[in-house]
Amino acid sequence: MLVRPADAPVARSSALPMPQPYVVPGGRYREMYYWDSYFTMLGLAVDDQQPLVESMLADFTDTIERYGHIPNGMRSYYLGRSQPPFFALMLDLSTDNDPALAARRLAALKREHAYWMRGAGCLDASGACARVVRMPDGTLLNRYWDDRPLPRDESFAEDVATAREDPSRTPDVIYRHLRAGAESGWDYSSRWLADPQRLSSIRTTDIVPVDLNSLMLIMEEAIARRAGAAGDRATQAAFTTLAQQRRAALNRYFWVADEGRYADWDRTTRRPTRHVTAAMLYPLFAGAASPAQARAVAATVRRTLLAPGGLRTTPLRTGQQWDAPNGWAPLQWVAIAGLEKNGQQALAKEIARRWLGTVTAAYTETGKMLEKYDVEERKPGGGGEYPTQDGFGWTNGVTSALLERYKDL
């Protein structure tokens, strides 16, 4: 079982106590994690576990009120970073319409937005500070970051070894890029690497990510919508304007028309990156793509990322776990939901069919639900700095949600 009761504080423990029951991912992940939880909650919502959805929302709201943001995971050593911000989408899973609770949640959501935008107050000639980047036209967008330029506590030896492999940069620079990569959730991927075959070439903070800025658009639109429902017209207007600016920037900087894809933006070259990744589907998920863009992305996905067992994370084989041949439940969901939203139902259902086939094949072989899968061979995934984990919260959640969406599968 992955459900945990409310925590009692333990002296000298790194655990951040949660006031209500919650679900952990499984395996080595023994506490609640941020973006994992959204995909777990998708399954809870369709499996008649609404009280657990509400209790996890209470935990996340409390966490923002205590610490100013939702950390990577519920440990004190994770407080220097967050993860892809899905709190706004989590709130949409709630069925509790109490006005006082809605006001508390809106305040928490605004505080999370402030956390991601905090760097706007310290921008210098470099055009970046903390998680904020000034684009060439002056628009403020976001990047992944970590407030602590040190080896990760949970992977200390691995980070020290990686830093030693690149004597051209000081260790603190590499540690920051590694930690920012951990905040992205894609730890690690050729997406962040100057040399796809060398982790020590990591440069996460030089990249303005398309997925993060799509999620920030969702957050800003959610704040505007919830503020409007509460009668706060000033906040509604302010966040509507922010969302409009970000929506325009997504298509100005991240759209690569001649390749039919969205890409991350490179602060160093001042152009979109060459990496083809499943992150290209996030603007569809956020409702920021035109019908023509959605058709082009769908064609690119079919050509480059669609594998026998689901959606590849990238086309490159590097040994990193967020590259081929691996597929991950959250990226399947983002792709399927984004394609469905944009009139690409056939491809969405085909990804779902192939992914469910992979999960079923691996479950039949192992008796387990897994963290990640090899979508080429339809078997347990591999790569990265630790073995594939059993459990697994987000795979359970996405599987249940897909079976609810596509009952004939």
C-alpha positions as CSV (number, residue, x, y, z in Angstrom):
1,M,0.0,0.0,0.0
2,L,1.2,3.5,-0.9
3,V,-1.2,5.4,1.4
4,R,0.4,7.0,4.5
5,P,-1.5,8.4,7.5
6,A,-1.0,11.9,8.8
7,D,2.5,12.4,10.2
8,A,3.6,13.1,13.8
9,P,6.7,15.4,13.9
10,V,9.9,13.5,14.7
11,A,12.8,15.2,16.3
12,R,15.9,15.6,14.1
13,S,14.1,14.0,11.2
14,S,14.4,15.4,7.7
15,A,10.7,14.6,7.0
16,L,8.3,17.5,6.6
17,P,5.2,16.3,8.5
18,M,1.9,16.2,6.6
19,P,-1.3,17.0,8.6
20,Q,-3.5,14.6,6.6
21,P,-3.2,11.2,4.8
22,Y,-1.4,11.1,1.5
23,V,0.1,8.7,-1.2
24,V,3.8,8.1,-1.8
25,P,5.2,7.1,-5.2
26,G,6.7,3.8,-3.9
27,G,10.1,2.2,-3.9
28,R,12.8,4.5,-2.7
29,Y,10.3,7.4,-2.6
30,R,8.8,7.1,0.9
31,E,7.4,10.6,1.2
32,M,5.0,12.7,-0.8
33,Y,6.5,14.2,-4.0
34,Y,5.1,17.2,-5.9
35,W,4.4,16.4,-9.5
36,D,4.1,12.7,-9.0
37,S,1.1,13.4,-6.8
38,Y,-1.0,15.1,-9.6
39,F,-0.9,12.0,-11.7
40,T,-1.6,9.7,-8.7
41,M,-4.6,11.9,-7.9
42,L,-6.0,11.5,-11.4
43,G,-6.4,7.8,-10.6
44,L,-7.7,8.4,-7.1
45,A,-10.4,10.7,-8.5
46,V,-11.8,8.1,-10.8
47,D,-11.4,5.2,-8.3
48,D,-13.8,6.6,-5.7
49,Q,-11.0,7.9,-3.5
50,Q,-12.1,11.6,-3.4
51,P,-11.4,11.9,0.4
52,L,-7.8,11.1,-0.3
53,V,-7.7,13.7,-3.1
54,E,-9.0,16.3,-0.7
55,S,-6.5,15.4,2.1
56,M,-3.6,15.6,-0.3
57,L,-4.8,19.0,-1.4
58,A,-4.9,20.0,2.2
59,D,-1.3,18.8,2.7
60,F,-0.1,20.8,-0.3
61,T,-2.0,23.9,0.7
62,D,-0.5,23.7,4.2
63,T,3.0,23.1,2.7
64,I,2.7,26.3,0.7
65,E,1.5,28.2,3.7
66,R,4.5,26.9,5.8
67,Y,7.3,27.1,3.3
68,G,6.2,29.5,0.5
69,H,6.2,26.8,-2.1
70,I,5.8,23.0,-2.7
71,P,9.2,21.4,-2.5
72,N,10.4,18.6,-4.7
73,G,9.5,16.1,-2.0
74,M,8.5,16.3,1.6
75,R,12.0,16.4,3.1
76,S,13.9,19.4,4.5
77,Y,16.8,18.8,2.1
78,Y,14.4,19.4,-0.8
79,L,13.4,22.9,0.3
80,G,15.8,24.5,-2.1
81,R,13.8,23.5,-5.1
82,S,10.3,22.7,-6.3
83,Q,9.1,20.5,-9.2
84,P,6.9,21.1,-12.3
85,P,4.0,23.2,-10.8
86,F,0.8,21.1,-11.1
87,F,-0.9,22.6,-8.0
88,A,-3.4,24.6,-10.1
89,L,-4.4,21.4,-11.9
90,M,-4.7,19.5,-8.7
91,L,-7.2,22.0,-7.4
92,D,-9.4,21.2,-10.4
93,L,-9.8,17.7,-9.1
94,S,-11.5,18.9,-5.9
95,T,-15.2,18.6,-5.4
96,D,-15.3,20.7,-2.2
97,N,-16.9,24.1,-3.0
98,D,-16.6,25.7,0.4
99,P,-16.0,29.5,-0.2
100,A,-13.6,29.8,2.7
101,L,-11.5,26.8,1.5
102,A,-11.6,28.3,-2.1
103,A,-10.2,31.6,-0.7
104,R,-7.4,29.7,1.2
105,R,-6.5,27.7,-1.9
106,L,-6.4,30.8,-4.1
107,A,-4.1,32.5,-1.7
108,A,-1.8,29.5,-1.8
109,L,-1.8,29.4,-5.6
110,K,-0.9,33.1,-5.7
111,R,1.9,32.4,-3.3
112,E,3.2,29.6,-5.4
113,H,3.2,31.9,-8.4
114,A,5.1,34.5,-6.4
115,Y,7.7,31.9,-5.6
116,W,8.3,31.1,-9.2
117,M,8.5,34.8,-10.1
118,R,10.6,35.9,-7.1
119,G,13.7,36.4,-9.4
120,A,12.0,39.3,-11.2
121,G,13.2,41.6,-8.4
122,C,16.9,40.8,-8.9
123,L,17.4,40.6,-12.7
124,D,20.7,42.0,-13.8
125,A,22.6,42.4,-17.1
126,S,22.6,38.6,-17.5
127,G,18.9,38.7,-17.9
128,A,18.2,36.0,-15.4
129,C,17.9,35.6,-11.6
130,A,16.7,32.5,-9.7
131,R,13.7,31.1,-11.7
132,V,13.0,34.2,-13.9
133,V,14.4,35.0,-17.3
134,R,14.0,38.2,-19.3
135,M,13.4,37.4,-22.9
136,P,14.7,39.6,-25.8
137,D,11.4,41.5,-26.0
138,G,11.3,42.1,-22.2
139,T,8.8,39.3,-21.4
140,L,9.5,37.5,-18.2
141,L,9.5,33.7,-18.4
142,N,10.7,31.0,-16.1
143,R,13.5,28.4,-15.9
144,Y,14.3,25.6,-13.5
145,W,16.6,26.4,-10.6
146,D,17.7,25.4,-7.1
147,D,18.6,27.8,-4.3
148,R,21.5,25.7,-3.1
149,P,24.7,25.3,-5.2
150,L,25.7,22.1,-3.5
151,P,25.6,18.3,-4.3
152,R,22.1,16.9,-3.8
153,D,21.8,15.4,-0.3
154,E,20.0,12.3,-1.8
155,S,22.7,11.8,-4.5
156,F,25.8,13.4,-2.9
157,A,28.4,11.0,-4.2
158,E,27.0,10.9,-7.7
159,D,27.0,14.7,-8.0
160,V,30.6,15.0,-6.7
161,A,31.7,12.4,-9.2
162,T,29.9,14.2,-12.1
163,A,31.4,17.6,-11.2
164,R,34.9,16.0,-11.3
165,E,34.4,15.0,-14.9
166,D,34.4,18.6,-16.1
167,P,37.3,20.6,-14.7
168,S,36.5,23.5,-17.1
169,R,33.7,24.6,-14.7
170,T,33.7,25.0,-11.0
171,P,31.8,22.3,-9.0
172,D,29.1,24.8,-7.7
173,V,28.1,25.6,-11.3
174,I,27.6,21.9,-12.1
175,Y,25.8,21.3,-8.9
176,R,23.3,24.1,-9.7
177,H,22.6,22.6,-13.1
178,L,22.2,19.1,-11.6
179,R,19.8,20.5,-8.9
180,A,17.8,22.5,-11.5
181,G,17.6,19.3,-13.6
182,A,16.1,17.6,-10.5
183,E,13.5,20.4,-10.2
184,S,12.5,19.8,-13.8
185,G,11.6,16.2,-12.9
186,W,13.6,15.1,-16.0
187,D,16.6,13.9,-14.0
188,Y,18.3,13.4,-16.3
189,S,17.9,13.9,-20.1
190,S,19.8,14.9,-23.2
191,R,17.4,17.8,-23.1
192,W,19.7,19.5,-20.6
193,L,23.1,18.4,-21.9
194,A,25.5,20.2,-24.3
195,D,26.9,16.7,-25.1
196,P,24.1,14.2,-25.0
197,Q,26.5,11.4,-24.0
198,R,28.0,13.3,-21.1
199,L,26.1,14.2,-17.9
200,S,28.9,16.5,-16.8
201,S,28.0,18.8,-19.7
202,I,24.6,19.6,-18.1
203,R,23.4,23.2,-18.5
204,T,19.8,23.2,-17.2
205,T,19.7,26.8,-16.1
206,D,20.7,28.0,-19.5
207,I,17.5,26.6,-20.9
208,V,14.1,28.2,-20.8
209,P,11.8,25.1,-20.8
210,V,8.6,24.9,-22.8
211,D,6.9,22.6,-20.3
212,L,7.5,24.9,-17.3
213,N,6.2,27.9,-19.1
214,S,3.1,26.0,-20.3
215,L,2.4,25.1,-16.7
216,M,2.9,28.7,-15.6
217,L,0.3,29.7,-18.2
218,I,-2.1,27.2,-16.7
219,M,-1.4,28.6,-13.3
220,E,-1.9,32.2,-14.3
221,E,-5.2,31.4,-16.1
222,A,-6.3,29.5,-13.0
223,I,-5.6,32.4,-10.7
224,A,-7.5,34.8,-13.0
225,R,-10.4,32.4,-13.2
226,R,-10.6,31.7,-9.4
227,A,-10.1,35.4,-8.6
228,G,-13.0,36.3,-10.9
229,A,-15.2,33.7,-9.2
230,A,-14.3,35.3,-5.9
231,G,-15.2,38.8,-7.2
232,D,-11.5,40.0,-7.1
233,R,-11.5,41.9,-10.4
234,A,-8.1,43.5,-9.9
235,T,-6.4,40.2,-9.5
236,Q,-8.4,38.7,-12.3
237,A,-7.3,41.5,-14.7
238,A,-3.7,41.3,-13.6
239,F,-3.3,37.6,-14.1
240,T,-5.3,37.7,-17.4
241,T,-2.7,40.1,-18.7
242,L,0.1,37.9,-17.5
243,A,-1.4,34.9,-19.1
244,Q,-1.9,36.7,-22.4
245,Q,1.7,37.8,-22.4
246,R,3.0,34.2,-21.6
247,R,0.7,32.7,-24.3
248,A,2.1,35.0,-26.9
249,A,5.7,34.3,-25.8
250,L,5.1,30.5,-26.0
251,N,4.5,30.9,-29.7
252,R,7.1,33.6,-30.3
253,Y,10.0,31.8,-28.7
254,F,9.2,28.1,-28.5
255,W,7.5,27.3,-31.8
256,V,9.7,25.9,-34.6
257,A,7.5,26.2,-37.6
258,D,9.7,24.5,-40.2
259,E,10.0,21.4,-37.9
260,G,6.4,21.3,-36.7
261,R,7.3,21.2,-33.0
262,Y,7.7,23.3,-29.8
263,A,11.2,23.4,-28.3
264,D,12.9,24.7,-25.3
265,W,14.7,28.1,-25.8
266,D,18.5,28.4,-25.3
267,R,19.6,31.6,-23.5
268,T,23.1,31.2,-24.9
269,T,22.3,30.8,-28.6
270,R,19.1,32.9,-28.2
271,R,17.2,30.4,-30.3
272,P,15.1,27.2,-29.8
273,T,17.2,24.1,-29.0
274,R,17.6,21.2,-31.4
275,H,16.4,18.6,-29.0
276,V,13.2,16.8,-30.0
277,T,11.4,15.9,-26.8
278,A,7.9,14.9,-25.4
279,A,7.9,18.4,-23.8
280,M,6.7,19.7,-27.2
281,L,3.2,18.5,-26.2
282,Y,2.8,20.8,-23.2
283,P,1.6,23.8,-25.1
284,L,-1.2,21.6,-26.5
285,F,-1.9,20.5,-22.9
286,A,-2.1,24.1,-21.8
287,G,-4.4,25.1,-24.7
288,A,-1.8,27.4,-26.3
289,A,-1.5,25.8,-29.7
290,S,-3.5,26.7,-32.8
291,P,-5.3,23.9,-34.8
292,A,-2.5,24.1,-37.4
293,Q,0.2,23.9,-34.8
294,A,-1.5,20.9,-33.1
295,R,-1.7,19.1,-36.4
296,A,2.0,19.7,-37.1
297,V,3.0,18.6,-33.6
298,A,0.9,15.4,-34.0
299,A,2.7,14.6,-37.3
300,T,6.1,15.2,-35.6
301,V,5.1,13.0,-32.7
302,R,4.1,10.2,-35.1
303,R,7.4,10.5,-36.9
304,T,9.8,10.9,-34.0
305,L,8.4,9.8,-30.7
306,L,5.7,7.2,-31.2
307,A,7.1,3.8,-30.2
308,P,5.4,0.3,-30.2
309,G,4.7,0.7,-26.5
310,G,3.8,4.3,-26.1
311,L,5.5,7.7,-26.3
312,R,9.2,8.0,-26.2
313,T,10.6,10.8,-24.0
314,T,13.2,11.7,-26.7
315,P,14.6,9.9,-29.7
316,L,18.1,9.7,-28.4
317,R,19.7,6.7,-26.5
318,T,22.1,8.2,-24.0
319,G,21.8,6.0,-20.9
320,Q,19.9,8.7,-19.1
321,Q,16.5,7.7,-17.9
322,W,14.6,10.6,-19.5
323,D,15.7,9.6,-23.0
324,A,14.9,6.7,-25.3
325,P,13.9,4.0,-25.0
326,N,12.0,5.0,-21.9
327,G,8.4,6.2,-21.6
328,W,6.9,7.8,-18.5
329,A,3.3,7.8,-17.3
330,P,3.1,11.6,-16.8
331,L,4.3,12.3,-20.3
332,Q,1.8,9.9,-21.7
333,W,-1.0,11.7,-19.9
334,V,0.1,15.2,-21.0
335,A,0.4,14.0,-24.6
336,I,-2.9,12.2,-24.6
337,A,-4.8,15.0,-22.9
338,G,-3.2,17.7,-25.0
339,L,-3.9,15.9,-28.3
340,E,-7.5,15.2,-27.3
341,K,-8.0,18.8,-26.4
342,N,-6.7,19.9,-29.8
343,G,-8.8,17.6,-32.1
344,Q,-6.1,14.8,-32.5
345,Q,-8.2,12.1,-30.9
346,A,-6.9,9.2,-33.1
347,L,-3.3,9.7,-32.1
348,A,-4.3,10.3,-28.5
349,K,-6.1,7.0,-28.3
350,E,-3.3,5.2,-30.1
351,I,-0.7,6.4,-27.6
352,A,-3.1,5.3,-24.8
353,R,-3.6,1.8,-26.4
354,R,0.1,1.3,-26.8
355,W,1.0,2.5,-23.3
356,L,-1.7,0.4,-21.6
357,G,-0.3,-2.6,-23.6
358,T,3.1,-1.9,-22.2
359,V,1.9,-1.6,-18.6
360,T,-0.1,-4.8,-19.0
361,A,2.8,-6.8,-20.5
362,A,5.2,-5.7,-17.7
363,Y,2.7,-6.4,-15.0
364,T,2.0,-9.9,-16.4
365,E,5.8,-10.5,-16.4
366,T,6.7,-8.9,-13.0
367,G,3.4,-8.6,-11.0
368,K,4.3,-5.0,-10.4
369,M,3.5,-1.5,-11.6
370,L,6.7,0.3,-12.4
371,E,8.1,3.8,-12.4
372,K,9.1,3.8,-16.0
373,Y,9.0,1.5,-19.1
374,D,11.0,0.7,-22.2
375,V,8.5,1.5,-24.8
376,E,10.5,-0.1,-27.6
377,E,10.6,-3.5,-26.0
378,R,7.5,-3.2,-23.8
379,K,9.4,-4.1,-20.6
380,P,10.7,-2.4,-17.4
381,G,12.7,0.7,-18.2
382,G,16.3,1.4,-17.2
383,G,19.1,3.9,-17.3
384,G,19.8,6.8,-14.9
385,E,21.5,6.8,-11.5
386,Y,19.2,4.3,-9.7
387,P,17.3,1.1,-10.5
388,T,13.7,1.2,-11.8
389,Q,11.4,1.5,-8.8
390,D,8.3,-0.5,-8.0
391,G,5.0,1.0,-6.8
392,F,4.2,3.2,-8.6
393,G,2.0,6.1,-7.8
394,W,1.9,7.9,-11.1
395,T,1.7,4.8,-13.2
396,N,-1.3,3.6,-11.1
397,G,-3.0,6.9,-11.4
398,V,-2.5,7.4,-15.2
399,T,-3.5,3.8,-15.9
400,S,-6.8,4.2,-14.0
401,A,-7.5,7.5,-15.6
402,L,-6.9,6.2,-19.1
403,L,-9.1,3.1,-18.5
404,E,-11.8,5.5,-17.4
405,R,-11.3,7.7,-20.5
406,Y,-11.1,4.8,-22.9
407,K,-13.4,2.2,-21.6
408,D,-13.1,0.0,-24.7
409,L,-9.4,-0.3,-23.9
